[in-house]
Amino acid sequence: MGNEKSVSNGGVGFAGLLTVLFIGLKLTNYIAWSWFCVLSPTLIPLVIMLLVVTTLIVIDVIGRKK
């Protein structure tokens, strides 16, 4: 029983913590940013992922035409 190892990979990452911080600052009127800017740490990785997937799909389609 003492040899069991527990590995946890979950939790909040840097972007999540930054988003929570920005939301807190926005709700306390410390910053006057738009909600788009406040939520940008969450949106940026999604946009990057969409760009990568789109690029891979385009490369696959071009490769099939040859």
C-alpha positions in Angstrom: 0.0 0.0 0.0 2.9 2.4 0.7 4.2 2.1 -2.9 1.2 3.7 -4.6 1.9 6.9 -6.5 -0.7 9.5 -7.1 -0.3 11.7 -10.1 -2.5 14.7 -10.6 -2.4 16.7 -13.8 -5.5 18.8 -13.2 -5.9 22.3 -11.8 -6.1 25.8 -13.0 -3.3 26.9 -15.3 -1.7 30.3 -15.8 -4.4 31.5 -18.3 -7.1 30.5 -15.8 -5.5 32.4 -12.9 -4.9 35.4 -15.1 -8.6 35.4 -16.2 -9.8 35.2 -12.6 -7.5 38.1 -11.7 -8.8 40.2 -14.6 -12.4 39.4 -13.8 -11.9 40.5 -10.2 -10.2 43.7 -11.2 -13.0 44.4 -13.7 -15.8 43.7 -11.1 -14.1 46.0 -8.5 -13.8 48.8 -11.2 -10.1 48.8 -10.8 -9.7 48.4 -14.6 -12.1 49.7 -17.3 -11.2 47.2 -20.0 -13.8 45.6 -22.2 -15.0 42.1 -21.4 -13.2 40.9 -24.5 -9.9 42.0 -23.1 -10.7 40.6 -19.7 -11.5 37.2 -21.1 -8.6 37.2 -23.6 -6.3 34.9 -21.6 -9.0 32.2 -22.1 -9.7 33.1 -25.8 -6.1 33.3 -27.0 -5.3 29.5 -26.6 -8.6 28.7 -28.3 -7.7 30.9 -31.3 -4.3 29.4 -31.5 -5.8 25.9 -31.5 -8.3 26.8 -34.2 -5.5 28.2 -36.4 -3.4 25.0 -36.0 -6.3 22.7 -36.8 -7.3 24.9 -39.8 -3.7 24.8 -41.0 -3.5 21.0 -40.7 -6.8 20.6 -42.6 -5.6 22.9 -45.4 -2.3 21.0 -45.6 -4.2 17.7 -45.8 -6.5 18.9 -48.5 -3.6 20.2 -50.6 -1.7 16.9 -50.1 -4.7 14.9 -51.3 -4.9 16.9 -54.5 -1.4 16.0 -55.6 
